[in-house]
Amino acid sequence: MDDKKLSPAQLKKQEEVETIKEKIKKSKSVILANYKGLTVMEDTDLRREFRKSNIEYKVYKNTLLRRAFNDLNYKEFDDALRGTTSIAFSYGDEVAAAKVIKQKGKELRDKLIAKCGLLNGAFIDAKKVEELASLPSREELIAKMLGSLNAPISGLAGVCRALLSGIVYALKSIHDKKAEAAN
């Protein structure tokens, strides 16, 4: 379509679709959720929780989201883009958005429910989003890995320390025997 023939409102919508597409492309995961029945206070608390986890949480019109996903050749989202829909863009940790939605959904008595998502470019349904939320975060996985790597090193250090102590005691014993024999 020629930009000169578009009204200012159409141009604004086109810009919004482009913005959404860029956010989708940059995200490691994108989660769509139903947020029906949230109070202003609950919504404010939810947004604060997303910010703490470095997740961008927005509400766009379903038609704009549908156009952005379709432009990126993701047709699977069409059915989910009905009713109240919010979107969470996670640029760092793939599981962070799913975890926040699951945790806050429980706290809010299911006023926030995951619909579906996009994980590293692949569509995932609500069940997969739930499974994703159950995975440990990237930081937790790194901590576990470092802990398991550290254990053998600590054990090796202990063995080396014991060997060196044994050698030192043996040398001291030999030294003491020689000193005794010399007297």
N, C-alpha and C positions, 0 to 999 in steps of 0.2 A: 504494500500500500504506500502511496506517496505521502510523505509527511506534511506536504503543503495542503493536502485535502482533508487532513484530520483536524477536528475541533480541539481546543485547548484541553477539554476534559479527556478526550481520546488520547491525546499526547501524554497526559499525566498518567493515564492507565497503562499506556505502552511503556513508559519509563518505570513504573512500578513493577511490571512484569519482568523487565530487564534486570531490575534490582533483585527480585526474587530469584531469577535464574542464576545470577552471579553468586548469591548466598548458597543456593543448592550446590552449585559446582564447587565452592570452597569448603563445604561442610564434609566432615567425615561421617556424620550421621544426621538425619533429619527425621523428626518424629511428629506426626499429626495426632492431635488429641481432641476429644470432645470435652468442652469445659462448661457444659450447661448447668446453670444453677449456682454458679459462684457468686458470692457477695463481693462487694468492692474491697473489703478488708481481706478476704481470702485471696482475691486476685492480686492484691498488693503484696501479700506475703509470698504467694507463688512466684511472682516476678522477682522478688528479692532473692529467693532460693535459686532461681535460674541464674541470676547475676553472680551469686557467690560461686556457682559452678562453671562460670564463664560460658554460659549458653545464652544465645540470643533467642528470646521468646517473643513472638508477634502474633497478631490476629490480622489476617488479610481477608478480603472477600474471596469466597470459594471460586468465583469465576476467574479471578486473577491468578490464584494458585493453580487452577486447572490449566489455564493457558500456559503458565510457566512450565509446569510438568510436561504438558503435551509438546511444547516447543523443544523440550529436551528428550523427547521420545519416551516418556514414561506415561503410558496410558492406564496403568494399573491403579492410579490414584483417583480416577474419575468417580468410582462408587463411594469412596470415603469422603469426597468433597461435597457432602450434604449436611445440612444442619450446622450447629456451632462447631467451628474448626479453628484450632490454634496450631501454630507450628513452632517447633523448637529446633534451632540450628546449632549443632555441636561441632565446633571447629577443631577442638583438641582431642578430648577423650571420647571415643565412639560410644561408650556405654553411659556417659553422664546424663544425657537428656532422658533416656529411658529410665534410669534410676530415679531421677527427680520426679518424673511423671508417676512412676509406680509408688514411690514413698508418699508424695503429696496426695495421690489418689486415695490411698488408704486413710490418711489423716482427714481428708475432706469427704469421707464416706462416699466414694465413687462419683464425686462431681467432676472429676478429671479422669478420663479414660483414654488410653492409647488406642488409636484407630489403625494406624499402619506407619510405615517409615521407609527410609532409604538408608542403607548401610554400605558405605564405600561403593556407591553406585548401583547397588542391587536392591530391588523392592523387597520389603519384609512385611508380613501381615501382623495383626495384633498379637497373635500367639508368639511369633518370633520376637516382637518387641518386648514381651514379657520375659522370654528367655534371655534376651540381651540385658534386661534390667537385673537379672539374677547373676550375671557374670561379675567377677571382681573388676574393679577399675584398673586402669593402666598403672597407677601408682601402687595399688595393692599388689598387682602382679610383679612389679619391679621389686618391691620390698620382699616378697616371698622368694623371688629368684636370688636376690642378693643374700638373703638369710641362708638359703640352701647352698649358695656358693661359699659363704663365709664359714659354714660349719666344717667342711673338710680342711680349710686353711687353718682354722683354730685348732683342730685336732692335730694337724701336721706340726703346728707351732708347739703344741704341748709335747708331742713325741720328741721333737728336736731339743726342746728344753730339758726333757728327762734324759735324753742321750748325753747331752752336754754335761748335765749334772753328774751322771754316772762316770763320765770320763774324768771330770774334775775330782770326784771322790777317789777314783782309782789312782790318779796321779798323786793326789795328796797322800793316799795310803802308801804308795811306793816311796814317796819322799820321806814319810815318817819312818818307814822300815829302814831306809838307807841311813837316815840320821841316827836311828837307834843302833844300827850295826857299827856306825862310825864311832860311837861313844863307847 
